[in-house]
Amino acid sequence: PRSTLFPYTTLFRSGKAAARECWRLFMESFPDDHLTVTSQVVEGPTMIGEWTAEATNTGALYLPSGDVLPPTGRRFINKGIDISVINAGKIKSHRLYWDTAAVMAQLGLMPGRPELTAPQGDA
């Protein structure tokens, strides 16, 4: 089986190159990304990790439409889950779940509830 991703554009991509490009674009947008793993379970070939991510948008932001926005300079905090299936030391499938709408609200790119807003320092 191959990895299938829908990173930042409407084009569907699969394979190692797509995974690398997805992470490259994310790290370009959020170079100070910090991930804290809060729980991890391994059962056979399946690994599930729960985490909290915190980052500041200081690089170009790539939207699913293909549009590119300038950096917002705003931080986000979000929780998520990764599910990976590993066989012979290689990732055979990977799924990531997180609240994209909450991140977009914290970046000031869509309306959001106040409790979803990350602290923005002195700004």
N, C-alpha and C positions, 0 to 999 in steps of 0.2 A: 504494500500500500504506500501511497505517496502523500505527503503533506499538502493540504490545500488551504490557501490563505486568501483573504479579501482585504489586503492592507491598503488603507488610505486612498484607494481609487476604486472605480467601478469595475475595473478589470480583474478577472479572477486569475490567480497565479497558483502554481503548485511547485513543490520540490524545495531543495536546499537553497537555491538562489532566491526564491521568493521569501523564504524565512529570513535569510540574511538581509534582503532589501527592506523587509518590514521592520526589523530591529534597527537597521541603519537610519531609516526615516524617523522612527520614534526617538532614537538617541540624538538625532540632529535637532528635533523639536524640544527635547527635554534632557539636555546633557547632564543635569545634576540628579537624575532619577535615583531614588533610594528605595529599595524593596526590603521589607521586613517580613520574613516568613513567620507566620503565627501558628501554623499547624501543618503537619505533613503525615500522610498515610501511604504506605506501600502494601499492595496486595497482589502477589504474583507479578505480572509484567506492568501493572497499572500503578502510577504514582499520582497522588492528588496533593496539591499544595495550596494552602490558603495564605494570603498575604495582604499587606497594606503597602501601597505605593505613595510616595510623595515626590513631587518634582515641580520645577519652575519652567514655564514655556519661554525660553530665551532664544529659540531658533525658529525657523520657518515652520508653519503648521500645515500639514498636508490633509486635505479634506477628501471624503469619499468621492466627491464630484470631480476631483482632479485639480480643483482650485488650490492655490497656496496662499495662506494668510501670513502677514508679518507677525512676529512674536508679540504676545500679549503682555509678557512680563509678569504674569500672574501664576500663583502656585495652585496645585490641586493635591488633595488627599483622597484616596479611593481604595476600597477593598476589592479583592478579586480572587478567583480560583483558576488554577491551571490543572489540566488533566492530561497526562502523557502516558502513552503505551510504549514500553521499551523492550526491544528484542535484540539479543546479541550485542548489547551495549549501544544500540542506535535507536533514536526516537523514530517510531513508526507512525505515530499520530500524536497530535497535540491540539488541545482545545483550551481557549482562554475565555473566561467570563468576567466582565466587569461592567460597571455602570457608566457607559459613555456619556449619557445625558448629564449625569452629575459632574463629570469632568468638564464638559462643555460649559455648564452653568458656572462652575468655579473659575473658568478662564474668561468669563464675561461674554461668551459667544451665544448664549441662549438664556432665557429666564430660568430661574431655579429657586428652590426653597432655601431660606437663610441657613437652615441647619446643614445644608450640603456645601456651604461655602467655606473654603479653606482660609485660614488666617492669611492676610496679605501684608503683614508687617506694619510699617508706619504710614503706608500709602492711603 
